Amino acid sequence: MKLLFITAEGFDTPNPNNQMAEVMIRDFLDNGFSVHLIQSSRKKICPDLPASLENRDLLTCDTVPRTVVDKTHFIQRYLNDLYYAFQSMRYWIKIKDADVIYLQSNPTIIYLMILLRLRMKLPVVYSIYDVFPGHAYDVGVIRSKFLYSILRIMQKPCYKLANAIVVLSDDMKEKVVEQGAEPNNVFVVPAWVDTEMVQEIPPEKNRFIQKYSIPADKFYVQFAGTVGYVFNFKTIIELAKRLRDERDIVIQIIGDGNVKDIFMAEAKELGLDNIKFFPLQPMELVSDVYSACNVCIIPLQKGVIGNGVPSKVPILMACKRVIVSSVEINSRYAKMFSDNDMGIAVDILDYDELADAVRYLYKSPADIKRMVSKANKFGRDNYSSVRSTEKLMEIFNKLHKESR
């Protein structure tokens, strides 16, 4: 079987979902699937293809050059994505031997979906990592309720045009069904990680610790990833205020993004020297970075859960780290941690409880060890790349059989 894999992202630009895309394509190839990838190229920070995908016999690729548009400029970014929908057409229209289309979501997906339906009579699997426009509206990228309403109406046909819809969580399934998707066409395939590639790195071998000469006598609470609109930096500010007298507890912020400069300026103005900032690290240091702390914190804006899910969770579990989440406490995502005793979730804006959770973990190494053990097992059982890519291949085979 041959897949036509179309995405508006690209491996050249660091993205929290690139690890999943790399592992997914590699597993498809290992199972005898042919893949033609159509992707973009913007920042050229990384190679267009990671080393594990280079020179693979069953993989072909077209890379479409794109300009970089700041995420704060929503209209410009939307128009740029719209232009990409038509740019990519000149590449996918040439693919005559594909059996199934795997389409990664982006804000202008409706245009690409219509073009594909008009020009190619193939089943479409619509993969959603972030539910648009709800995700953009809830985190403040879209501020006009009128614009949000128009975009939501425009998005609805996508749920009908796709033969199958893939989401990352039950919270997301509820959201897309609420917006018009047929429940039987929506499949939950959780975020995944290759546990052979991502593992805990001990301090004596940890390249990130060595690179920055990080002292071993502190308790590190870490966020590593995109410091953008999904990330609630106010939560970290409030946490740091409450822990500023706990001199053995240090907060690490590793990465870059649209709000990092504002975040750093506010931390400096408030004299919060218990927050240490580091630049974005190379992909090959992912395991080292996440292994360089005691606890990982995921502070999200209201509305992220349901419209999306933290893709770093499987990686953190593979690296044997306890996760503390600041999210909607009534979400299935939050309940997953309490129900399985493998982390802590506190409600957004409950900064006192968040600080208490960090203090508790700081004083309870035995409890950390217990939670880590359960989280690591949960990750192996639920977030294995093999398990998730098997689910995707089952969907592809089913659709291909039905279309013949």
N, C-alpha and C positions, 0 to 999 in steps of 0.2 A: 504494500500500500504506500501511496505517496501523499504526504501532507504538504499543503501550501500554508506556511506559517507567516502571518502578516502582523507586524507590530510597528507602532509609531516610535518606539524606543530603539536603543541600540547599545551594543556591548561597549562601545567606545566611551559612553558617558556613564559614570558610576550611578547606579540605581539600586535601591534595596531589593528589587525583584530580579536583578540580573543573575544572581546565584541560582534562583529557581529555574530561570529560563535555560541556563547552561546545563544544569543537571537533567532537566526535562528533555531537551534535544538530544543530549548524549544517550539517555535511556531509550529514546525512540530509535536512534540509530543502532544501538546495541541489540534491539529486538527486531531488526530487519526492516524497519520503516525507512523509506526515503523521505527526506525533508528538503523543501526549498524555502529558505528563509528570506523574507523581505524586511529589512530593518532600516533605521536612520543612522546618520552620523552627524554629531553636533560638536561636542567639545574635544573629541580626539584625545582624551586623557588615557584611554586604554586601547588595546588593539581592537579592530573590528570583530575579530573572533578570538575567544579565549583559547589557550593552548590545547585544552582537551577536545576542541572541535576542529582544530586545524587539520587539513589534509584527510578528512574523513570521506571515504568513497561515496557514501549515500547522502552527503550533504552538499547542496549548492546554495549560493547566497547572492542577493543583490543588496547593495548598501546605497541608500539615497541621501545625498548631502542635504543638510538643513541648517538654517540659521538659528542662533541661540536667542531666545526671547525670555526675558525675566518673568518668573511666575507671577509677579505682582501685577503685571500688565495683562489682565485676563483677555480683553478683546483682541490684543495683538497676538497673544498665544493661541487663542481660538482660531483666528484667521490663518495663522501659521500651520496649525493642525489641519485645517480645511484644505489648504494648499497641498499639504503632504498627501491627503487622500487622493487627489488627482495626480500628483507626482508618482505615487506608487503604482497607479493604474498602468502606466506604460511598461512596468516590469511584470506585474502579475497576469496581465492580459496575454503574455507570451507563453505562459505555462499551460500546456495542453494536456498533460498526462496526470494531473493531480486527481485524487479521489475524494479528499476531504479538505475543507478550509478550516484552519485554526486561527481565529481572529482575536487578537488581544485588544481589550477595550481602551479607548481614549475619548476625550470629550466630543470629537466630531465623528464618532463611529457610524452614526446614522447615514452619512454620505457614502462612506466606503461600503457599508452594508447594502445600500441601494445599488451602487455601481456593480458590486459583485453579483447581486441577484439578477441584474439586467444582462450582464455579460457572461456569467459562468453559472451553469446549472449543476452546482455541487452542494452537498450538505455543508452547513456552516455551524461550527462550534464556537460560540461566543464566550470568551473567557473574561470574567470581570474581577479585577483586583480592587477597584474603587468604584462604588456606585455613583454615577454622574447623573444629574448635577448636585444630588444631595450632599455628597462629600465636600464639594467645593463651596456650597452655600453654608454648610454648618461650620466650616473652619474659617469662613470670612473672605475667601477668595472672590466669591460672588456675593455682592452686598445688596443688590437690587432684588426685591421679592418678585417684581414683575418679570425681570429677566430670568430668574430661577424658574418661575411658572412656565414661561415659554419654552425654556430648554428641557424642562421635565416632560412637557407634551411632545416635544420633538424626539425625545429619547424612547418613548413608549413603543413605537413601531419596531425597534430593535428586538424587543422581547418576542414579537410575533414572527419576525423575519428569520430568526435563528432556529435551527433544528434542535439545538441543545444549548443550554446555558450552564456554564461552570462558575461556581462561586467558592470562596475560601472558608465559609463558616455558615452555621445555621442562622446566626443573626442576619447575615447578608441574604440568605435565601428568603427569610421572612420579608426583608425589605423589597426585593425584586418581585416577589409574588404580590405584595401589597401594591406595587406599581403596575401590575398587569401581566406579569409572566405566568405561564401555565405551570402549576406546581410539579407536574410529572415531567416537565422538560428541564427542570432546574436540578443540577447535581452538585452536591457538596464534595469538593476535593480539597482537603486542608492544605495549607502551605507546607512545603516539604523541604527536606535537607538531606544531603548525602552524608550519612554518619561516618563514612570512610574518609571523607575529605575534611569534615569539620569535627574536631575533637578538642578536649581540654588540653591545654599546653601548660606544663608545670613551670613555676617561676624561674627555675634555673635554666630553662630552655626558651623562655618567653622573649621573643625578639622585641616586642613593644615595650616591655619592662626594661630591657637592656638599652633600647634606643633612647629612652627618656630618663634613665637612671631613677626609676620610681622606687621610693623607699618601701621596704617590706613590713614596716611596723605600723601601718595605718589600715583602717577599715575603709575600703573603697566602694562607693555607690556610683555606678556608671550608667551614663546614657551614651551610646555610640550609634550614629546614623545621621539622617538628614535633619538639620536644625532649621526646619521650615514651619509651614503653617499648621501641619498636623501636630507637631511637637508643641506642647504647652510650656513655654519657658517660664511663665509666671509661677507654675507649680514648683519648678526648681528654685526659683528665687525665694518663694515662701518656705520651702523646705530648708534651704541654706540659712535663712534667718533663724529658724527654730533650732538649728543644729550648730550655730556659730560658736557656742561655748563648748561643744563636744570636739575638742581639738584632735582626737584620734579618728574622727570620721571626715573623710574627704570625698567630695563629689567630682567625678570626672565627666567632662563633656568632650566627646571625640567626634569630629565631623564638621561639615560646613552647611550653609543654607541661607535662605533669605532673611531670617530673623537673628542670625548669629551676632551681627554687629550691634544690634539693639540690645540683645541679651547681655553681651559682654560689657557694654556701656552702663547698663543698669546695675549689673553686679559690681562693677568698679565704683560707681557712685555710692552704692550702699556699703562699700567696704567688705564685701563677701569674699574674703580670701580663702574660704573653704571650698570654693569652686575653682577647679583647675581646667583650663581649656587646652585642647590639642587639635591640630588640623586633621582633615580627612586622611585616613591611612590607606595604603594599597590593598587591593582585594586579597592578596596572598597573606595578609596579616589578620584576616578576620578572626581566626581561632585565637591568635595571640591577644588581640584586643579584648575580646569578650572573656578571655581567661585571666585578664589582668586585674580583675575586681573581685569583691566578695558578693556583691548584690547588683543586679541590673534593674534599673528603673525605666518604666515605660509611661511617661506622662502625656496623655492625649487630650486634645481638645474635645469638647462636648460634640457628639454627633459622629465621631470617627467610627466607633464600634457600631456595626449595623451597615454603615456605608463602606466599611473596609475592615481590615484586621491587621494587627502588627505582624509583618512577615518575618521579623527577627526572632519570634518566639521559638520556633523549632531549632534555630541555631543556638540560642541561649541554653536550651535544654540539652543539646548535644555537647555543649561546652561545660555542662554541669554547674549552671549558675541559677540561683534563686531569682525569681522575677517578682518585682513589686510594681503593680500597675495602678495608675490613677485614671479610672474610667467610670462609666455608668455602672453602678454597683448591681443593678438589676438585670444586666445583660448576661447572656449565656457565657460569653467570654469570661466575665468576672467570676461567675459561679463555677466555671471549670477549675479554677485554682483552689477554691475552698472545698469543693466536693472531692477533690483528689489529694488534698493536703500537700500541695506542691508549690506553693507560693502565696502571695498576699495581694488582694485587690482592695483598694479603698475608693470611696466615691470622690468624683471630681469636686474640688473646692474644700474638701475636708483635710486641710493641711495639717491640723493637729494630729489626726489619726495617722496620716502619712509619716510624720516625724516619729510618732510612737512606734510605728511598724519598723522603721529603720533602727531605732534604739533597741527594740526587742531583738532584732536579728543580730545586732552588734554584740549583745550580751548572751546570745544563745547559739553558740557554734554547733552544739549537738542537734538543735532543731534545724539549722541550715543543712547539716549533713543528711538528716532524714528527708527534708523536702527535696533536696538535690537528687537523692536516690530515686524518689518517686517521680520527679519531673523527668529525669533521664529515661526511665522505663516508659513513662507516658509518651515521650517523644519518639522512642523507638517503635512503640506500638501504633502510634497514630500519625506521625509526621515523616515516616520513612519515605524517601524519594521513590523507592521501588513500589511501595504500596500505592502512592498517589499516581505515579505514571501508569501503573497497571489499570487504575480506574479510568484514566483518560483513554488508554488504548482500547478498553472495552467499549467506551462510548464511540470511538472512531469506527471500530469494527461493526458495531451495531448499525450505525448510520450508513456505512458503506454497503452493508448487506441489504438494508432497506431500499437503498437508492438504485440497486442493480435491476 
